[in-house]
Amino acid sequence: MPVVWADTLKAVHERRWTINDAWNLIESSSAINSKLHPEVHVLFPEMHADSDKHFIFQTDSKGVEYRDRGRHSTFRNAWEAAGAVCTALNSEAGERALKLVAKGPVILLSRSALIGAPVQLERLQLEYKGKTTGVSYFEKSCDYVFLFLMLSPPYLALKTAYPAAGGAGAPPAGMDVVKQDKTVTTFLARK
C-alpha cells in the first residue's frame, strides 16, 4: 500500500514512525514510479540468485549497468535496510527532509541510520584479464546511509537507499545532511 506523505510526516514529527512503516515505504516505492529502483540496495541471502538480478538488469542514474561496477554497496538484509530508513527518518534531519520533499526531491545523508545498519555488504566483481570471473561479498563498516526521497502526491517515495563507506560525499563526522537543490543543511546525528 502506498505511503501517504502527510501521515509519514506526522508520525516522524511524533517519533512514532516504525520499522514496519519503513519497510512498507521500501516495498511501495517501486509501484509509485517505474523510474525508481525496484528496491533499496539490499541483499536477500535466502534468495541470493534473485537478489543478484538487481545487478544484472538494473542501471544507475547515469545509465550504467550495476553489473559493470567493480564495487556496489548493499544492506546485509531487509531488516537492516528497514531499520536504517526508520532511524534516518526518525531524526531531526529526517523530519526536515520530509518537510522539504513537498518542494522537490531531497537527499538525506544519514549517520543516524547507523543505529539500524552499522555494517554493509560490499559486492566485489572479480576479474581476470579483463573478464568477469565471479562475484564476492564482504562485510564492511558503514559510515552513513544515502536516501533519495521524492513525492508523487500524495505519496512519499524512496527512489533509492544504500549504505556507504567514506568518500568525498560523506557528511561531516557525527552529522546528518539534508540536500535540496543547492541548499545544504546539517544536523547532529542521533546516537
C-alpha positions, 0 to 999 in steps of 0.5 A: 500500500502506498505511503501517504506523505502527510501521515509519514510526516506526522508520525516522524514529527511524533517519533512514532514512525516504525520499522514496519512503516519503513519497510512498507515505504521500501516495498511501495516505492517501486509501484509509485514510479517505474523510474525508481529502483525496484528496491533499496540496495539490499541483499536477500541471502535466502534468495541470493540468485534473485537478489543478484538480478538487481545487478544484472538488469538494473542501471544507475542514474547515469545509465550504467549497468550495476553489473559493470561496477567493480564495487556496489554497496548493499544492506546485509538484509531487509531488516537492516535496510528497514531499520536504517530508513526508520532511524534516518527518518526518525531524526531531526534531519529526517523530519526536515527532509520530509518537510522539504520533499513537498518542494522537490526531491531531497537527499538525506545523508544519514549517520543516524541510520547507523543505529539500524545498519552499522555494517554493509555488504560490499559486492566485489566483481572479480576479474581476470584479464579483463573478464568477469570471473565471479562475484564476492561479498564482504562485510564492511563498516558503514559510515552513513546511509544515502536516501533519495526521497521524492513525492508523487502526491500524495505519496512519499517515495524512496527512489533509492537507499544504500549504505556507504563507506567514506568518500568525498560525499560523506557528511561531516563526522557525527552529522546528518545532511539534508540536500535540496537543490543547492541548499545544504543543511546539517544536523547532529546525528542521533546516537 
